[in-house]
């Protein structure tokens, strides 16, 4: 059983981000439609960060780029509410209004730090899950390159767009937890020689039943790329739905649906 996590095979990081960056912009638009007041709040915070240096409680600089990373949760169901709450407490006056002359509150800075702190072993591997065998060209910071193709994500554009699950080179300069990885990342990003991760021929010969849930509006793993992979995996079956976000399995509906489909098809006979 898999839920929303089928990688694209053949793997290509640039292709993946060219699908997901438009989804990031669409999610930001949906967020602002739900909470129109946050258009002004997010812009005011970004203006402050561009006009003066601001530090997080752990000493990391809070830049516009890091602030935009609050969108990394936009592919999860309760994320809009979490970001709205963070922005509601952004300014010291405490009434939720936006002002570029106000100071950012300690509560806001702590919340942003917690929401955007990197997991040290997660981000260094993020783009290398697409480094499958001998590459024609190096990965070379795929998300950053694709971001450059989308000027609407620039820090001075308003409304401010938030970014989703993507790794950028500035993270390894600004975030103390990631700085030790920077020398290795600089080398790996220019490398083209990697081990084989996915065996397309073996996937086509697969005899183990695979029951997948594909979330149509998934911000992290493009549904079209997932379905393309599943079309070339033996004994794969899938249910496509737009009722849930990437974390849909946390409820009671998704797995029950997958389990019953596999059960009714006879794929679980040996278990019962």
Protein Blocks (a to p, Z undefined) as FASTA:
>chain_A
ZZhiaccddddfklmmmmmmmmmmmmmmmmmmmmmmlmmmmmmmmmmmmmpccddfkopa
cdfklmmmmmmmmmpfklmmmmmmmmmmmpmnlnopacfkbccdfklmmmmmmmmoccfk
lmmmmmmmmmghjafbdfklmllmmmmmmmklpfkbccdddddddddfklmmmpmklmmm
mmmmmmmmmpcbdcdfbdfklmmmpcbdcdddddfklmklcfklmmmmmmmcghiacddd
fkbcfklmmmmmlmmmmmmmmmmnopmmmmZZ
